[in-house]
């Protein structure tokens, strides 16, 4: 079955996250690699860090208030359309998305203020969202 027509299971992570931007030549700070989920990406233009809000020091250029939905994987790297099947209903609902992909799966970050609408859009598209008991 093509991924674009598949329905996926996702889990909402309990923690609240921030996306931070540091200079391209910055060393990876210790705070960037703490917690059960984080992502560090370096390009020629910047060092981007996604981590729990509580880990980001005062004064770091960041945007707090993100929630993370983990797509249940794993998926083979050649599978086509996984992100498309998830991004399309969010785009149709005018919800911004920040995606992180790993070897096994994908993570969708949505602004906390759009979380309810994102969950509604994804469930209407046939996807299943699991919430932690703390939610």
SVG drawing of the C-alpha trace seen along z (x, -y; Angstrom):
<svg xmlns="http://www.w3.org/2000/svg" viewBox="-12 -37 45 39">
<polyline fill="none" stroke="black" stroke-width="0.4" points="0.0,0.0 1.3,-3.4 2.3,-5.5 0.2,-8.5 -2.9,-6.4 -1.8,-4.6 -3.0,-5.5 -0.3,-5.8 -0.1,-5.6 1.6,-8.5 2.4,-9.1 2.3,-12.6 5.4,-13.1 4.6,-14.5 7.4,-17.1 7.3,-20.6 10.1,-21.6 12.0,-24.5 13.8,-25.0 17.0,-26.9 19.4,-28.5 23.1,-28.9 26.0,-30.1 27.2,-27.6 30.6,-27.3 29.2,-26.9 30.3,-23.9 27.4,-21.6 26.5,-22.6 25.9,-20.1 22.3,-21.3 21.5,-20.4 21.9,-16.6 19.9,-16.1 16.6,-14.5 14.8,-11.6 14.4,-13.4 16.7,-15.9 17.9,-16.7 21.1,-18.6 21.6,-19.6 24.5,-21.5 24.6,-23.2 26.9,-25.8 24.5,-28.4 23.5,-27.4 23.4,-24.9 19.8,-24.0 18.8,-22.3 15.5,-20.8 15.3,-19.9 13.0,-20.2 12.3,-23.9 13.7,-23.3 17.1,-22.6 17.5,-25.8 19.5,-28.5 18.2,-32.0 19.5,-34.2 19.7,-31.5 17.9,-32.4 15.0,-30.0 11.3,-29.5 9.6,-27.6 6.2,-26.0 6.5,-23.0 4.9,-19.6 6.3,-16.4 4.3,-13.6 6.4,-10.4 5.3,-8.3 5.3,-4.6 8.0,-3.0 10.3,-1.7 10.1,-2.4 12.6,-1.4 14.5,-4.4 13.2,-3.8 9.5,-4.0 7.8,-6.9 5.2,-9.3 5.3,-8.8 5.7,-12.5 3.4,-13.5 0.6,-11.4 1.0,-13.3 1.9,-16.7 -1.0,-17.0 -3.8,-17.0 -1.8,-19.5 -1.3,-21.8 -4.9,-21.6 -5.7,-22.7 -3.2,-25.5 -1.0,-24.1 2.8,-24.6 5.0,-21.6 8.7,-21.1 9.7,-17.6 12.7,-15.5 13.5,-12.2 15.7,-9.5 16.8,-6.2 13.7,-4.4 10.9,-7.0 9.7,-10.6 8.8,-13.1 6.3,-16.0 6.7,-19.1 3.7,-21.5 3.2,-24.7 1.5,-24.0 -1.3,-26.4 -2.1,-24.3 -1.8,-20.9 -5.6,-20.3 -6.3,-21.3 -3.3,-19.2 -4.7,-16.1 -8.1,-16.7 -6.7,-17.1 -4.6,-13.9 -7.4,-11.8 -9.9,-13.0 -7.3,-11.8 -7.4,-8.3 -4.3,-8.5 -4.4,-7.4 -2.9,-9.6 -1.9,-8.0 -1.6,-10.4 0.3,-9.7 -1.7,-9.4 -0.1,-12.7 -1.9,-14.6"/>
</svg>
